[in-house]
Amino acid sequence: MRVVIDTNVFISSFLGKGNPYKIIQLWKTGAVTLCLSTDILSEYVEVLERLSLSGEPEIRELLDLFKKSSQVVFTANPEKLSVVDIDPDENMFFECAASLHADYIITGDKAVRRIGKYLQILVLTPREFIDQFDN
């Protein structure tokens, strides 16, 4: 199962043991494959640095996993899409998902969630994803 994880979910995974944390654990254990693009990875790192979390050991471990994990697929230049008109920066998640044939985009962003489904890609909140995964 391939997933694109929005930055808000990714960052939230470091702030507690809730559903975002559970999603990252699913990736770490190989239950899901993480889909990444250059833009998404850059945004992850930028936000971590802005929050002064980039030096934390857990962050270094996670970034190493990006490099080494077989549960990561990567696209450098996905086709540009215009799916989220009200917040065009969020299109990078759809571009990555479409390019890498992801099953889900997991997000807490309202503009992205409004899309609901694009092609065969379902847009779910972390809770919806965990509920669906558990079933």
C-alpha positions as CSV (number, residue, x, y, z in Angstrom):
1,M,0.0,0.0,0.0
2,R,1.5,3.3,-1.1
3,V,0.9,6.5,0.8
4,V,1.8,10.2,0.5
5,I,2.0,11.9,3.8
6,D,1.3,15.6,4.0
7,T,3.8,17.7,5.9
8,N,1.3,18.5,8.7
9,V,0.9,14.8,9.4
10,F,4.6,14.1,9.1
11,I,5.5,16.8,11.6
12,S,2.7,15.9,13.9
13,S,4.2,12.4,14.2
14,F,7.0,13.9,16.3
15,L,4.7,15.7,18.7
16,G,2.9,12.8,20.2
17,K,1.7,9.2,20.0
18,G,-1.5,9.8,18.1
19,N,-2.6,8.7,14.6
20,P,0.2,10.6,12.7
21,Y,2.8,8.7,14.9
22,K,1.0,5.4,14.2
23,I,1.2,6.1,10.4
24,I,5.0,6.7,10.6
25,Q,5.3,3.5,12.6
26,L,3.4,1.6,9.9
27,W,6.0,2.9,7.4
28,K,8.9,2.1,9.7
29,T,7.7,-1.5,10.1
30,G,7.1,-1.9,6.4
31,A,3.3,-2.1,6.5
32,V,3.1,0.9,4.0
33,T,5.4,2.3,1.4
34,L,6.1,6.0,1.6
35,C,5.9,8.0,-1.6
36,L,8.2,11.0,-1.8
37,S,9.1,13.7,-4.3
38,T,11.9,16.3,-4.2
39,D,9.4,19.0,-3.3
40,I,7.9,17.0,-0.4
41,L,11.2,16.0,1.1
42,S,12.4,19.6,0.8
43,E,9.3,20.8,2.7
44,Y,9.7,18.2,5.4
45,V,13.3,19.3,6.0
46,E,12.5,23.0,5.9
47,V,9.7,22.7,8.4
48,L,11.8,20.5,10.7
49,E,14.6,23.1,10.6
50,R,12.2,26.0,11.2
51,L,10.8,24.2,14.3
52,S,14.4,23.5,15.4
53,L,13.8,19.8,15.3
54,S,16.4,18.9,12.7
55,G,19.1,18.0,15.3
56,E,16.9,15.6,17.2
57,P,18.1,12.0,17.1
58,E,14.7,10.7,16.0
59,I,14.8,13.1,13.0
60,R,18.2,11.9,11.9
61,E,17.1,8.3,12.2
62,L,14.0,9.1,10.1
63,L,16.0,11.0,7.4
64,D,18.4,8.0,7.3
65,L,15.4,5.7,6.8
66,F,14.4,7.9,3.8
67,K,17.7,7.1,2.2
68,K,18.0,3.4,3.1
69,S,14.4,2.1,3.3
70,S,13.0,-0.2,0.7
71,Q,9.6,1.1,1.8
72,V,10.3,4.4,0.1
73,V,9.6,5.2,-3.6
74,F,10.8,8.5,-5.0
75,T,10.1,10.8,-8.0
76,A,12.3,13.7,-8.8
77,N,10.1,15.4,-11.5
78,P,6.5,14.4,-11.3
79,E,4.1,15.9,-13.9
80,K,2.7,19.2,-12.7
81,L,-1.0,19.2,-11.8
82,S,-3.6,21.7,-10.8
83,V,-5.9,19.9,-8.4
84,V,-6.0,22.2,-5.4
85,D,-6.9,25.6,-6.8
86,I,-7.2,27.5,-3.5
87,D,-3.7,26.4,-2.3
88,P,-1.6,25.5,-5.3
89,D,1.4,24.6,-3.1
90,E,-0.5,21.5,-2.0
91,N,-0.6,20.2,-5.6
92,M,2.8,18.6,-4.9
93,F,1.1,15.8,-2.9
94,F,-1.2,15.0,-5.8
95,E,1.7,15.2,-8.3
96,C,3.7,12.7,-6.2
97,A,0.7,10.4,-5.6
98,A,-0.2,10.3,-9.3
99,S,3.4,9.8,-10.4
100,L,4.0,6.9,-8.0
101,H,0.5,5.3,-8.1
102,A,-0.2,5.9,-4.5
103,D,-3.3,4.6,-2.9
104,Y,-3.7,7.4,-0.3
105,I,-2.8,10.9,0.5
106,I,-3.0,11.4,4.3
107,T,-3.5,14.9,5.4
108,G,-5.1,17.3,7.9
109,D,-5.2,20.1,5.4
110,K,-8.8,21.2,4.7
111,A,-8.1,22.3,1.1
112,V,-6.5,18.9,0.3
113,R,-9.2,17.0,2.2
114,R,-12.0,18.7,0.1
115,I,-10.7,16.9,-3.0
116,G,-11.7,13.5,-1.4
117,K,-10.5,11.5,-4.4
118,Y,-8.3,12.1,-7.4
119,L,-8.0,9.4,-10.0
120,Q,-8.0,6.3,-7.8
121,I,-6.2,8.1,-4.9
122,L,-8.2,8.5,-1.7
123,V,-7.6,11.6,0.5
124,L,-8.0,10.7,4.1
125,T,-7.3,12.2,7.5
126,P,-4.9,10.3,9.8
127,R,-7.7,9.0,11.8
128,E,-9.6,7.8,8.7
129,F,-6.5,6.1,7.4
130,I,-5.8,4.3,10.6
131,D,-9.5,3.2,10.9
132,Q,-9.4,1.9,7.3
133,F,-6.0,0.2,7.9
134,D,-7.2,-1.5,11.0
135,N,-10.3,-2.9,9.2
